[in-house]
Structure formats: structure tokens, C-alpha cells
Amino acid sequence: MVNVEICIGSACYVKGSSQVVNDLNEIIKEHGWEDKIAVKGSFCMKACQNHIGLGIRINGRQIGQVTAQNAREVLERELTASLS
């Protein structure tokens, strides 16, 4: 099981984390990964403070440089690699 955490704190929410959650759910459905990926909300990961983009972790590893605009591409790539 791949665990994905997305920050839903106020700063990340304003930067588009709610859209990232929607994108992630679409990716999971499109690939039939419902039984392989667990999605969880998380509060502050300090990604904003560290200037690394939206707060997203996959299996505990912080994914850097994610924005609402590139999240779909980044998540699809990272999840495909994690499931290989």
C-alpha cells in the first residue's frame, strides 16, 4: 500500500491543495489503483516555510516543487514509480 499525505493546512489550501486532492483521486480512479493507494489529509508539513511547494508526502518522503499546476504530472510519475 502506498500512503499519500496532502497538507490541508490553510497556506497549502490557499495554494491549491484541494485541487490536488481532486487530481489525485482522478489519477487513482483512472489507473484502477483504489486498493493500492491510501490518501490522507495532514496539517502543516512546513513545506511552505521551507519553500518546497505544496505539502505532499508519499510513503513518508516529502515531494518537492509541487504546485497546483504541476501536481497531476508529478503525482502520476511518483505513484507509478512507487507501484513498480
PDB file with SEQRES, HELIX, SHEET and CRYST1 records, atoms N, CA, C and O in Angstrom:
SEQRES   1 A   84  MET VAL ASN VAL GLU ILE CYS ILE GLY SER ALA CYS TYR          
SEQRES   2 A   84  VAL LYS GLY SER SER GLN VAL VAL ASN ASP LEU ASN GLU          
SEQRES   3 A   84  ILE ILE LYS GLU HIS GLY TRP GLU ASP LYS ILE ALA VAL          
SEQRES   4 A   84  LYS GLY SER PHE CYS MET LYS ALA CYS GLN ASN HIS ILE          
SEQRES   5 A   84  GLY LEU GLY ILE ARG ILE ASN GLY ARG GLN ILE GLY GLN          
SEQRES   6 A   84  VAL THR ALA GLN ASN ALA ARG GLU VAL LEU GLU ARG GLU          
SEQRES   7 A   84  LEU THR ALA SER LEU SER                                      
HELIX    1 AA1 SER A   10  VAL A   14  1                                   5    
HELIX    2 AA2 SER A   17  HIS A   31  1                                  15    
HELIX    3 AA3 ALA A   71  LEU A   83  1                                  13    
SHEET    1 AA1 4 ILE A  37  SER A  42  0                                        
SHEET    2 AA1 4 VAL A   2  CYS A   7  1                                        
SHEET    3 AA1 4 ILE A  56  ILE A  58 -1                                        
SHEET    4 AA1 4 ARG A  61  GLN A  62 -1                                        
CRYST1    1.000    1.000    1.000  90.00  90.00  90.00 P 1           1          
ATOM      1  N   MET A   1       0.846  -1.178   0.000  1.00  0.00           N  
ATOM      2  CA  MET A   1       0.000   0.000   0.000  1.00  0.00           C  
ATOM      3  C   MET A   1       0.890   1.240   0.000  1.00  0.00           C  
ATOM      4  O   MET A   1       1.807   1.362   0.812  1.00  0.00           O  
ATOM      5  N   VAL A   2       0.609   2.147  -0.913  1.00  0.00           N  
ATOM      6  CA  VAL A   2       1.324   3.422  -0.981  1.00  0.00           C  
ATOM      7  C   VAL A   2       0.499   4.452  -0.209  1.00  0.00           C  
ATOM      8  O   VAL A   2      -0.695   4.617  -0.460  1.00  0.00           O  
ATOM      9  N   ASN A   3       1.137   5.129   0.714  1.00  0.00           N  
ATOM     10  CA  ASN A   3       0.463   6.148   1.517  1.00  0.00           C  
ATOM     11  C   ASN A   3       0.802   7.533   0.984  1.00  0.00           C  
ATOM     12  O   ASN A   3       1.974   7.888   0.857  1.00  0.00           O  
ATOM     13  N   VAL A   4      -0.226   8.308   0.673  1.00  0.00           N  
ATOM     14  CA  VAL A   4      -0.051   9.671   0.181  1.00  0.00           C  
ATOM     15  C   VAL A   4      -0.690  10.616   1.186  1.00  0.00           C  
ATOM     16  O   VAL A   4      -1.865  10.476   1.524  1.00  0.00           O  
ATOM     17  N   GLU A   5       0.081  11.564   1.653  1.00  0.00           N  
ATOM     18  CA  GLU A   5      -0.415  12.593   2.565  1.00  0.00           C  
ATOM     19  C   GLU A   5      -0.364  13.931   1.846  1.00  0.00           C  
ATOM     20  O   GLU A   5       0.638  14.277   1.221  1.00  0.00           O  
ATOM     21  N   ILE A   6      -1.448  14.673   1.942  1.00  0.00           N  
ATOM     22  CA  ILE A   6      -1.511  16.006   1.340  1.00  0.00           C  
ATOM     23  C   ILE A   6      -1.867  16.997   2.429  1.00  0.00           C  
ATOM     24  O   ILE A   6      -2.831  16.808   3.170  1.00  0.00           O  
ATOM     25  N   CYS A   7      -1.083  18.048   2.517  1.00  0.00           N  
ATOM     26  CA  CYS A   7      -1.333  19.082   3.511  1.00  0.00           C  
ATOM     27  C   CYS A   7      -2.634  19.805   3.185  1.00  0.00           C  
ATOM     28  O   CYS A   7      -2.851  20.246   2.056  1.00  0.00           O  
ATOM     29  N   ILE A   8      -3.483  19.917   4.181  1.00  0.00           N  
ATOM     30  CA  ILE A   8      -4.732  20.657   4.025  1.00  0.00           C  
ATOM     31  C   ILE A   8      -4.758  21.859   4.966  1.00  0.00           C  
ATOM     32  O   ILE A   8      -5.816  22.416   5.262  1.00  0.00           O  
ATOM     33  N   GLY A   9      -3.568  22.245   5.428  1.00  0.00           N  
ATOM     34  CA  GLY A   9      -3.455  23.440   6.258  1.00  0.00           C  
ATOM     35  C   GLY A   9      -3.813  24.679   5.452  1.00  0.00           C  
ATOM     36  O   GLY A   9      -3.910  24.619   4.226  1.00  0.00           O  
ATOM     37  N   SER A  10      -4.008  25.788   6.127  1.00  0.00           N  
ATOM     38  CA  SER A  10      -4.528  26.983   5.456  1.00  0.00           C  
ATOM     39  C   SER A  10      -3.645  27.486   4.317  1.00  0.00           C  
ATOM     40  O   SER A  10      -4.171  27.851   3.265  1.00  0.00           O  
ATOM     41  N   ALA A  11      -2.336  27.519   4.485  1.00  0.00           N  
ATOM     42  CA  ALA A  11      -1.459  28.038   3.418  1.00  0.00           C  
ATOM     43  C   ALA A  11      -1.490  27.132   2.187  1.00  0.00           C  
ATOM     44  O   ALA A  11      -1.590  27.623   1.063  1.00  0.00           O  
ATOM     45  N   CYS A  12      -1.406  25.830   2.387  1.00  0.00           N  
ATOM     46  CA  CYS A  12      -1.451  24.913   1.247  1.00  0.00           C  
ATOM     47  C   CYS A  12      -2.842  24.897   0.611  1.00  0.00           C  
ATOM     48  O   CYS A  12      -2.970  24.764  -0.606  1.00  0.00           O  
ATOM     49  N   TYR A  13      -3.866  25.031   1.427  1.00  0.00           N  
ATOM     50  CA  TYR A  13      -5.218  25.079   0.880  1.00  0.00           C  
ATOM     51  C   TYR A  13      -5.363  26.263  -0.076  1.00  0.00           C  
ATOM     52  O   TYR A  13      -5.917  26.132  -1.167  1.00  0.00           O  
ATOM     53  N   VAL A  14      -4.853  27.419   0.353  1.00  0.00           N  
ATOM     54  CA  VAL A  14      -4.914  28.615  -0.484  1.00  0.00           C  
ATOM     55  C   VAL A  14      -4.113  28.417  -1.773  1.00  0.00           C  
ATOM     56  O   VAL A  14      -4.480  28.945  -2.823  1.00  0.00           O  
ATOM     57  N   LYS A  15      -3.030  27.663  -1.691  1.00  0.00           N  
ATOM     58  CA  LYS A  15      -2.187  27.406  -2.864  1.00  0.00           C  
ATOM     59  C   LYS A  15      -2.720  26.299  -3.763  1.00  0.00           C  
ATOM     60  O   LYS A  15      -2.125  26.009  -4.801  1.00  0.00           O  
ATOM     61  N   GLY A  16      -3.840  25.672  -3.377  1.00  0.00           N  
ATOM     62  CA  GLY A  16      -4.484  24.711  -4.269  1.00  0.00           C  
ATOM     63  C   GLY A  16      -4.483  23.260  -3.847  1.00  0.00           C  
ATOM     64  O   GLY A  16      -4.702  22.382  -4.682  1.00  0.00           O  
ATOM     65  N   SER A  17      -4.242  22.977  -2.573  1.00  0.00           N  
ATOM     66  CA  SER A  17      -4.190  21.573  -2.174  1.00  0.00           C  
ATOM     67  C   SER A  17      -5.527  20.852  -2.360  1.00  0.00           C  
ATOM     68  O   SER A  17      -5.543  19.636  -2.554  1.00  0.00           O  
ATOM     69  N   SER A  18      -6.635  21.571  -2.307  1.00  0.00           N  
ATOM     70  CA  SER A  18      -7.932  20.907  -2.527  1.00  0.00           C  
ATOM     71  C   SER A  18      -8.041  20.416  -3.970  1.00  0.00           C  
ATOM     72  O   SER A  18      -8.618  19.357  -4.219  1.00  0.00           O  
ATOM     73  N   GLN A  19      -7.496  21.170  -4.920  1.00  0.00           N  
ATOM     74  CA  GLN A  19      -7.480  20.721  -6.313  1.00  0.00           C  
ATOM     75  C   GLN A  19      -6.546  19.525  -6.480  1.00  0.00           C  
ATOM     76  O   GLN A  19      -6.818  18.625  -7.275  1.00  0.00           O  
ATOM     77  N   VAL A  20      -5.449  19.518  -5.732  1.00  0.00           N  
ATOM     78  CA  VAL A  20      -4.512  18.394  -5.787  1.00  0.00           C  
ATOM     79  C   VAL A  20      -5.198  17.118  -5.303  1.00  0.00           C  
ATOM     80  O   VAL A  20      -5.000  16.050  -5.882  1.00  0.00           O  
ATOM     81  N   VAL A  21      -5.990  17.221  -4.261  1.00  0.00           N  
ATOM     82  CA  VAL A  21      -6.746  16.055  -3.772  1.00  0.00           C  
ATOM     83  C   VAL A  21      -7.674  15.548  -4.872  1.00  0.00           C  
ATOM     84  O   VAL A  21      -7.755  14.343  -5.110  1.00  0.00           O  
ATOM     85  N   ASN A  22      -8.368  16.451  -5.536  1.00  0.00           N  
ATOM     86  CA  ASN A  22      -9.255  16.056  -6.640  1.00  0.00           C  
ATOM     87  C   ASN A  22      -8.469  15.383  -7.761  1.00  0.00           C  
ATOM     88  O   ASN A  22      -8.886  14.347  -8.280  1.00  0.00           O  
ATOM     89  N   ASP A  23      -7.333  15.971  -8.135  1.00  0.00           N  
ATOM     90  CA  ASP A  23      -6.486  15.389  -9.180  1.00  0.00           C  
ATOM     91  C   ASP A  23      -6.008  14.001  -8.777  1.00  0.00           C  
ATOM     92  O   ASP A  23      -6.025  13.071  -9.584  1.00  0.00           O  
ATOM     93  N   LEU A  24      -5.587  13.866  -7.536  1.00  0.00           N  
ATOM     94  CA  LEU A  24      -5.093  12.584  -7.050  1.00  0.00           C  
ATOM     95  C   LEU A  24      -6.188  11.523  -7.117  1.00  0.00           C  
ATOM     96  O   LEU A  24      -5.940  10.399  -7.555  1.00  0.00           O  
ATOM     97  N   ASN A  25      -7.376  11.872  -6.693  1.00  0.00           N  
ATOM     98  CA  ASN A  25      -8.483  10.912  -6.745  1.00  0.00           C  
ATOM     99  C   ASN A  25      -8.804  10.506  -8.182  1.00  0.00           C  
ATOM    100  O   ASN A  25      -9.152   9.352  -8.431  1.00  0.00           O  
ATOM    101  N   GLU A  26      -8.693  11.430  -9.119  1.00  0.00           N  
ATOM    102  CA  GLU A  26      -8.912  11.109 -10.532  1.00  0.00           C  
ATOM    103  C   GLU A  26      -7.834  10.154 -11.041  1.00  0.00           C  
ATOM    104  O   GLU A  26      -8.144   9.187 -11.737  1.00  0.00           O  
ATOM    105  N   ILE A  27      -6.582  10.417 -10.702  1.00  0.00           N  
ATOM    106  CA  ILE A  27      -5.473   9.556 -11.115  1.00  0.00           C  
ATOM    107  C   ILE A  27      -5.689   8.134 -10.602  1.00  0.00           C  
ATOM    108  O   ILE A  27      -5.539   7.162 -11.342  1.00  0.00           O  
ATOM    109  N   ILE A  28      -6.041   8.033  -9.331  1.00  0.00           N  
ATOM    110  CA  ILE A  28      -6.259   6.720  -8.719  1.00  0.00           C  
ATOM    111  C   ILE A  28      -7.368   5.973  -9.447  1.00  0.00           C  
ATOM    112  O   ILE A  28      -7.229   4.787  -9.750  1.00  0.00           O  
ATOM    113  N   LYS A  29      -8.455   6.656  -9.725  1.00  0.00           N  
ATOM    114  CA  LYS A  29      -9.579   6.025 -10.410  1.00  0.00           C  
ATOM    115  C   LYS A  29      -9.207   5.628 -11.842  1.00  0.00           C  
ATOM    116  O   LYS A  29      -9.529   4.523 -12.278  1.00  0.00           O  
ATOM    117  N   GLU A  30      -8.537   6.513 -12.571  1.00  0.00           N  
ATOM    118  CA  GLU A  30      -8.150   6.247 -13.958  1.00  0.00           C  
ATOM    119  C   GLU A  30      -7.257   5.012 -14.094  1.00  0.00           C  
ATOM    120  O   GLU A  30      -7.366   4.264 -15.066  1.00  0.00           O  
ATOM    121  N   HIS A  31      -6.372   4.806 -13.110  1.00  0.00           N  
ATOM    122  CA  HIS A  31      -5.427   3.697 -13.174  1.00  0.00           C  
ATOM    123  C   HIS A  31      -5.915   2.454 -12.429  1.00  0.00           C  
ATOM    124  O   HIS A  31      -5.248   1.420 -12.459  1.00  0.00           O  
ATOM    125  N   GLY A  32      -7.067   2.538 -11.762  1.00  0.00           N  
ATOM    126  CA  GLY A  32      -7.573   1.405 -11.008  1.00  0.00           C  
ATOM    127  C   GLY A  32      -6.739   1.089  -9.775  1.00  0.00           C  
ATOM    128  O   GLY A  32      -6.603  -0.073  -9.391  1.00  0.00           O  
ATOM    129  N   TRP A  33      -6.181   2.127  -9.155  1.00  0.00           N  
ATOM    130  CA  TRP A  33      -5.304   1.959  -8.001  1.00  0.00           C  
ATOM    131  C   TRP A  33      -6.027   2.085  -6.663  1.00  0.00           C  
ATOM    132  O   TRP A  33      -5.381   2.279  -5.633  1.00  0.00           O  
ATOM    133  N   GLU A  34      -7.352   1.980  -6.659  1.00  0.00           N  
ATOM    134  CA  GLU A  34      -8.114   2.203  -5.426  1.00  0.00           C  
ATOM    135  C   GLU A  34      -7.646   1.321  -4.272  1.00  0.00           C  
ATOM    136  O   GLU A  34      -7.658   1.759  -3.122  1.00  0.00           O  
ATOM    137  N   ASP A  35      -7.237   0.099  -4.557  1.00  0.00           N  
ATOM    138  CA  ASP A  35      -6.811  -0.805  -3.485  1.00  0.00           C  
ATOM    139  C   ASP A  35      -5.301  -0.761  -3.237  1.00  0.00           C  
ATOM    140  O   ASP A  35      -4.780  -1.540  -2.438  1.00  0.00           O  
ATOM    141  N   LYS A  36      -4.601   0.146  -3.917  1.00  0.00           N  
ATOM    142  CA  LYS A  36      -3.147   0.218  -3.786  1.00  0.00           C  
ATOM    143  C   LYS A  36      -2.648   1.509  -3.165  1.00  0.00           C  
ATOM    144  O   LYS A  36      -1.487   1.599  -2.764  1.00  0.00           O  
ATOM    145  N   ILE A  37      -3.522   2.517  -3.081  1.00  0.00           N  
ATOM    146  CA  ILE A  37      -3.100   3.832  -2.587  1.00  0.00           C  
ATOM    147  C   ILE A  37      -4.062   4.316  -1.505  1.00  0.00           C  
ATOM    148  O   ILE A  37      -5.281   4.295  -1.680  1.00  0.00           O  
ATOM    149  N   ALA A  38      -3.495   4.747  -0.400  1.00  0.00           N  
ATOM    150  CA  ALA A  38      -4.275   5.333   0.693  1.00  0.00           C  
ATOM    151  C   ALA A  38      -3.985   6.832   0.721  1.00  0.00           C  
ATOM    152  O   ALA A  38      -2.826   7.245   0.771  1.00  0.00           O  
ATOM    153  N   VAL A  39      -5.036   7.636   0.690  1.00  0.00           N  
ATOM    154  CA  VAL A  39      -4.905   9.096   0.698  1.00  0.00           C  
ATOM    155  C   VAL A  39      -5.324   9.618   2.062  1.00  0.00           C  
ATOM    156  O   VAL A  39      -6.377   9.257   2.588  1.00  0.00           O  
ATOM    157  N   LYS A  40      -4.482  10.470   2.623  1.00  0.00           N  
ATOM    158  CA  LYS A  40      -4.754  11.050   3.937  1.00  0.00           C  
ATOM    159  C   LYS A  40      -4.501  12.547   3.899  1.00  0.00           C  
ATOM    160  O   LYS A  40      -3.597  13.013   3.206  1.00  0.00           O  
ATOM    161  N   GLY A  41      -5.288  13.288   4.632  1.00  0.00           N  
ATOM    162  CA  GLY A  41      -5.037  14.703   4.823  1.00  0.00           C  
ATOM    163  C   GLY A  41      -4.088  14.881   5.992  1.00  0.00           C  
ATOM    164  O   GLY A  41      -4.065  14.065   6.914  1.00  0.00           O  
ATOM    165  N   SER A  42      -3.318  15.933   5.953  1.00  0.00           N  
ATOM    166  CA  SER A  42      -2.376  16.221   7.024  1.00  0.00           C  
ATOM    167  C   SER A  42      -2.334  17.725   7.229  1.00  0.00           C  
ATOM    168  O   SER A  42      -2.548  18.500   6.297  1.00  0.00           O  
ATOM    169  N   PHE A  43      -2.059  18.117   8.444  1.00  0.00           N  
ATOM    170  CA  PHE A  43      -1.861  19.528   8.668  1.00  0.00           C  
ATOM    171  C   PHE A  43      -0.386  19.858   8.492  1.00  0.00           C  
ATOM    172  O   PHE A  43       0.394  18.976   8.134  1.00  0.00           O  
ATOM    173  N   CYS A  44      -0.002  21.036   8.719  1.00  0.00           N  
ATOM    174  CA  CYS A  44       1.276  21.629   8.336  1.00  0.00           C  
ATOM    175  C   CYS A  44       2.454  20.657   8.282  1.00  0.00           C  
ATOM    176  O   CYS A  44       2.803  20.004   9.265  1.00  0.00           O  
ATOM    177  N   MET A  45       3.051  20.592   7.089  1.00  0.00           N  
ATOM    178  CA  MET A  45       4.264  19.803   6.859  1.00  0.00           C  
ATOM    179  C   MET A  45       5.486  20.715   6.752  1.00  0.00           C  
ATOM    180  O   MET A  45       6.603  20.256   6.513  1.00  0.00           O  
ATOM    181  N   LYS A  46       5.250  22.011   6.934  1.00  0.00           N  
ATOM    182  CA  LYS A  46       6.287  23.047   6.854  1.00  0.00           C  
ATOM    183  C   LYS A  46       6.885  23.169   5.459  1.00  0.00           C  
ATOM    184  O   LYS A  46       7.980  23.708   5.297  1.00  0.00           O  
ATOM    185  N   ALA A  47       6.176  22.674   4.457  1.00  0.00           N  
ATOM    186  CA  ALA A  47       6.638  22.803   3.067  1.00  0.00           C  
ATOM    187  C   ALA A  47       6.683  24.270   2.661  1.00  0.00           C  
ATOM    188  O   ALA A  47       7.610  24.691   1.970  1.00  0.00           O  
ATOM    189  N   CYS A  48       5.701  25.048   3.079  1.00  0.00           N  
ATOM    190  CA  CYS A  48       5.667  26.478   2.748  1.00  0.00           C  
ATOM    191  C   CYS A  48       6.851  27.204   3.381  1.00  0.00           C  
ATOM    192  O   CYS A  48       7.528  27.997   2.727  1.00  0.00           O  
ATOM    193  N   GLN A  49       7.086  26.926   4.643  1.00  0.00           N  
ATOM    194  CA  GLN A  49       8.187  27.575   5.349  1.00  0.00           C  
ATOM    195  C   GLN A  49       9.533  27.251   4.709  1.00  0.00           C  
ATOM    196  O   GLN A  49      10.441  28.083   4.702  1.00  0.00           O  
ATOM    197  N   ASN A  50       9.655  26.046   4.176  1.00  0.00           N  
ATOM    198  CA  ASN A  50      10.908  25.611   3.562  1.00  0.00           C  
ATOM    199  C   ASN A  50      10.957  25.885   2.061  1.00  0.00           C  
ATOM    200  O   ASN A  50      11.910  25.507   1.379  1.00  0.00           O  
ATOM    201  N   HIS A  51       9.913  26.548   1.557  1.00  0.00           N  
ATOM    202  CA  HIS A  51       9.841  26.953   0.149  1.00  0.00           C  
ATOM    203  C   HIS A  51      10.008  25.783  -0.815  1.00  0.00           C  
ATOM    204  O   HIS A  51      10.722  25.891  -1.812  1.00  0.00           O  
ATOM    205  N   ILE A  52       9.339  24.651  -0.510  1.00  0.00           N  
ATOM    206  CA  ILE A  52       9.455  23.488  -1.394  1.00  0.00           C  
ATOM    207  C   ILE A  52       8.142  23.161  -2.096  1.00  0.00           C  
ATOM    208  O   ILE A  52       8.017  22.097  -2.703  1.00  0.00           O  
ATOM    209  N   GLY A  53       7.177  24.047  -2.024  1.00  0.00           N  
ATOM    210  CA  GLY A  53       5.910  23.831  -2.714  1.00  0.00           C  
ATOM    211  C   GLY A  53       4.834  23.322  -1.777  1.00  0.00           C  
ATOM    212  O   GLY A  53       4.935  23.473  -0.559  1.00  0.00           O  
ATOM    213  N   LEU A  54       3.808  22.721  -2.347  1.00  0.00           N  
ATOM    214  CA  LEU A  54       2.716  22.173  -1.552  1.00  0.00           C  
ATOM    215  C   LEU A  54       3.214  20.991  -0.724  1.00  0.00           C  
ATOM    216  O   LEU A  54       4.130  20.276  -1.131  1.00  0.00           O  
ATOM    217  N   GLY A  55       2.604  20.799   0.433  1.00  0.00           N  
ATOM    218  CA  GLY A  55       2.992  19.698   1.310  1.00  0.00           C  
ATOM    219  C   GLY A  55       2.413  18.380   0.840  1.00  0.00           C  
ATOM    220  O   GLY A  55       1.219  18.123   0.996  1.00  0.00           O  
ATOM    221  N   ILE A  56       3.265  17.544   0.263  1.00  0.00           N  
ATOM    222  CA  ILE A  56       2.840  16.216  -0.197  1.00  0.00           C  
ATOM    223  C   ILE A  56       3.931  15.219   0.176  1.00  0.00           C  
ATOM    224  O   ILE A  56       5.114  15.433  -0.088  1.00  0.00           O  
ATOM    225  N   ARG A  57       3.497  14.122   0.801  1.00  0.00           N  
ATOM    226  CA  ARG A  57       4.418  13.036   1.137  1.00  0.00           C  
ATOM    227  C   ARG A  57       3.898  11.745   0.519  1.00  0.00           C  
ATOM    228  O   ARG A  57       2.695  11.480   0.519  1.00  0.00           O  
ATOM    229  N   ILE A  58       4.811  10.955  -0.002  1.00  0.00           N  
ATOM    230  CA  ILE A  58       4.482   9.624  -0.491  1.00  0.00           C  
ATOM    231  C   ILE A  58       5.339   8.652   0.299  1.00  0.00           C  
ATOM    232  O   ILE A  58       6.568   8.687   0.231  1.00  0.00           O  
ATOM    233  N   ASN A  59       4.671   7.781   1.054  1.00  0.00           N  
ATOM    234  CA  ASN A  59       5.358   6.836   1.948  1.00  0.00           C  
ATOM    235  C   ASN A  59       6.362   7.548   2.848  1.00  0.00           C  
ATOM    236  O   ASN A  59       7.466   7.055   3.078  1.00  0.00           O  
ATOM    237  N   GLY A  60       5.960   8.720   3.357  1.00  0.00           N  
ATOM    238  CA  GLY A  60       6.782   9.471   4.293  1.00  0.00           C  
ATOM    239  C   GLY A  60       7.842  10.354   3.664  1.00  0.00           C  
ATOM    240  O   GLY A  60       8.501  11.117   4.371  1.00  0.00           O  
ATOM    241  N   ARG A  61       8.023  10.273   2.363  1.00  0.00           N  
ATOM    242  CA  ARG A  61       9.042  11.071   1.666  1.00  0.00           C  
ATOM    243  C   ARG A  61       8.395  12.342   1.116  1.00  0.00           C  
ATOM    244  O   ARG A  61       7.436  12.289   0.346  1.00  0.00           O  
ATOM    245  N   GLN A  62       8.942  13.479   1.531  1.00  0.00           N  
ATOM    246  CA  GLN A  62       8.433  14.777   1.064  1.00  0.00           C  
ATOM    247  C   GLN A  62       8.736  14.935  -0.416  1.00  0.00           C  
ATOM    248  O   GLN A  62       9.868  14.725  -0.853  1.00  0.00           O  
ATOM    249  N   ILE A  63       7.716  15.306  -1.191  1.00  0.00           N  
ATOM    250  CA  ILE A  63       7.877  15.556  -2.620  1.00  0.00           C  
ATOM    251  C   ILE A  63       8.016  17.062  -2.783  1.00  0.00           C  
ATOM    252  O   ILE A  63       7.145  17.817  -2.352  1.00  0.00           O  
ATOM    253  N   GLY A  64       9.092  17.497  -3.394  1.00  0.00           N  
ATOM    254  CA  GLY A  64       9.367  18.924  -3.524  1.00  0.00           C  
ATOM    255  C   GLY A  64       8.907  19.512  -4.837  1.00  0.00           C  
ATOM    256  O   GLY A  64       8.687  18.800  -5.817  1.00  0.00           O  
ATOM    257  N   GLN A  65       8.769  20.809  -4.837  1.00  0.00           N  
ATOM    258  CA  GLN A  65       8.455  21.601  -6.034  1.00  0.00           C  
ATOM    259  C   GLN A  65       7.120  21.242  -6.673  1.00  0.00           C  
ATOM    260  O   GLN A  65       6.985  21.271  -7.896  1.00  0.00           O  
ATOM    261  N   VAL A  66       6.140  20.904  -5.850  1.00  0.00           N  
ATOM    262  CA  VAL A  66       4.805  20.597  -6.368  1.00  0.00           C  
ATOM    263  C   VAL A  66       3.939  21.844  -6.243  1.00  0.00           C  
ATOM    264  O   VAL A  66       3.875  22.473  -5.187  1.00  0.00           O  
ATOM    265  N   THR A  67       3.282  22.183  -7.331  1.00  0.00           N  
ATOM    266  CA  THR A  67       2.326  23.285  -7.344  1.00  0.00           C  
ATOM    267  C   THR A  67       0.980  22.723  -7.799  1.00  0.00           C  
ATOM    268  O   THR A  67       0.900  21.586  -8.264  1.00  0.00           O  
ATOM    269  N   ALA A  68      -0.058  23.513  -7.665  1.00  0.00           N  
ATOM    270  CA  ALA A  68      -1.368  23.076  -8.152  1.00  0.00           C  
ATOM    271  C   ALA A  68      -1.317  22.825  -9.655  1.00  0.00           C  
ATOM    272  O   ALA A  68      -2.044  21.973 -10.167  1.00  0.00           O  
ATOM    273  N   GLN A  69      -0.468  23.555 -10.360  1.00  0.00           N  
ATOM    274  CA  GLN A  69      -0.377  23.429 -11.813  1.00  0.00           C  
ATOM    275  C   GLN A  69       0.348  22.162 -12.270  1.00  0.00           C  
ATOM    276  O   GLN A  69      -0.001  21.606 -13.312  1.00  0.00           O  
ATOM    277  N   ASN A  70       1.343  21.695 -11.523  1.00  0.00           N  
ATOM    278  CA  ASN A  70       2.094  20.516 -11.971  1.00  0.00           C  
ATOM    279  C   ASN A  70       1.812  19.264 -11.150  1.00  0.00           C  
ATOM    280  O   ASN A  70       2.408  18.217 -11.399  1.00  0.00           O  
ATOM    281  N   ALA A  71       0.914  19.357 -10.178  1.00  0.00           N  
ATOM    282  CA  ALA A  71       0.679  18.250  -9.245  1.00  0.00           C  
ATOM    283  C   ALA A  71       0.244  16.968  -9.945  1.00  0.00           C  
ATOM    284  O   ALA A  71       0.723  15.885  -9.607  1.00  0.00           O  
ATOM    285  N   ARG A  72      -0.644  17.078 -10.904  1.00  0.00           N  
ATOM    286  CA  ARG A  72      -1.131  15.876 -11.576  1.00  0.00           C  
ATOM    287  C   ARG A  72       0.022  15.105 -12.220  1.00  0.00           C  
ATOM    288  O   ARG A  72       0.135  13.890 -12.051  1.00  0.00           O  
ATOM    289  N   GLU A  73       0.870  15.810 -12.952  1.00  0.00           N  
ATOM    290  CA  GLU A  73       2.016  15.182 -13.613  1.00  0.00           C  
ATOM    291  C   GLU A  73       2.983  14.573 -12.600  1.00  0.00           C  
ATOM    292  O   GLU A  73       3.425  13.435 -12.761  1.00  0.00           O  
ATOM    293  N   VAL A  74       3.309  15.338 -11.553  1.00  0.00           N  
ATOM    294  CA  VAL A  74       4.254  14.871 -10.541  1.00  0.00           C  
ATOM    295  C   VAL A  74       3.696  13.653  -9.811  1.00  0.00           C  
ATOM    296  O   VAL A  74       4.401  12.660  -9.633  1.00  0.00           O  
ATOM    297  N   LEU A  75       2.438  13.724  -9.387  1.00  0.00           N  
ATOM    298  CA  LEU A  75       1.850  12.612  -8.651  1.00  0.00           C  
ATOM    299  C   LEU A  75       1.759  11.350  -9.500  1.00  0.00           C  
ATOM    300  O   LEU A  75       2.056  10.255  -9.024  1.00  0.00           O  
ATOM    301  N   GLU A  76       1.351  11.501 -10.744  1.00  0.00           N  
ATOM    302  CA  GLU A  76       1.250  10.328 -11.606  1.00  0.00           C  
ATOM    303  C   GLU A  76       2.625   9.664 -11.774  1.00  0.00           C  
ATOM    304  O   GLU A  76       2.739   8.441 -11.706  1.00  0.00           O  
ATOM    305  N   ARG A  77       3.649  10.467 -11.989  1.00  0.00           N  
ATOM    306  CA  ARG A  77       5.010   9.942 -12.136  1.00  0.00           C  
ATOM    307  C   ARG A  77       5.487   9.264 -10.854  1.00  0.00           C  
ATOM    308  O   ARG A  77       6.007   8.148 -10.892  1.00  0.00           O  
ATOM    309  N   GLU A  78       5.311   9.934  -9.730  1.00  0.00           N  
ATOM    310  CA  GLU A  78       5.782   9.395  -8.444  1.00  0.00           C  
ATOM    311  C   GLU A  78       5.029   8.135  -8.041  1.00  0.00           C  
ATOM    312  O   GLU A  78       5.625   7.187  -7.530  1.00  0.00           O  
ATOM    313  N   LEU A  79       3.729   8.124  -8.268  1.00  0.00           N  
ATOM    314  CA  LEU A  79       2.942   6.949  -7.893  1.00  0.00           C  
ATOM    315  C   LEU A  79       3.247   5.761  -8.790  1.00  0.00           C  
ATOM    316  O   LEU A  79       3.317   4.628  -8.314  1.00  0.00           O  
ATOM    317  N   THR A  80       3.428   6.004 -10.065  1.00  0.00           N  
ATOM    318  CA  THR A  80       3.792   4.931 -10.984  1.00  0.00           C  
ATOM    319  C   THR A  80       5.110   4.307 -10.543  1.00  0.00           C  
ATOM    320  O   THR A  80       5.246   3.083 -10.527  1.00  0.00           O  
ATOM    321  N   ALA A  81       6.078   5.142 -10.187  1.00  0.00           N  
ATOM    322  CA  ALA A  81       7.370   4.635  -9.711  1.00  0.00           C  
ATOM    323  C   ALA A  81       7.225   3.878  -8.398  1.00  0.00           C  
ATOM    324  O   ALA A  81       7.868   2.845  -8.211  1.00  0.00           O  
ATOM    325  N   SER A  82       6.402   4.365  -7.495  1.00  0.00           N  
ATOM    326  CA  SER A  82       6.208   3.720  -6.201  1.00  0.00           C  
ATOM    327  C   SER A  82       5.513   2.367  -6.319  1.00  0.00           C  
ATOM    328  O   SER A  82       5.730   1.478  -5.495  1.00  0.00           O  
ATOM    329  N   LEU A  83       4.692   2.216  -7.326  1.00  0.00           N  
ATOM    330  CA  LEU A  83       3.937   0.972  -7.511  1.00  0.00           C  
ATOM    331  C   LEU A  83       4.652  -0.046  -8.400  1.00  0.00           C  
ATOM    332  O   LEU A  83       4.184  -1.172  -8.567  1.00  0.00           O  
ATOM    333  N   SER A  84       5.784   0.357  -8.966  1.00  0.00           N  
ATOM    334  CA  SER A  84       6.529  -0.560  -9.850  1.00  0.00           C  
ATOM    335  C   SER A  84       7.335  -1.560  -9.080  1.00  0.00           C  
ATOM    336  O   SER A  84       8.014  -2.397  -9.675  1.00  0.00           O  
TER     337      SER A  84                                                      
END                                                                             
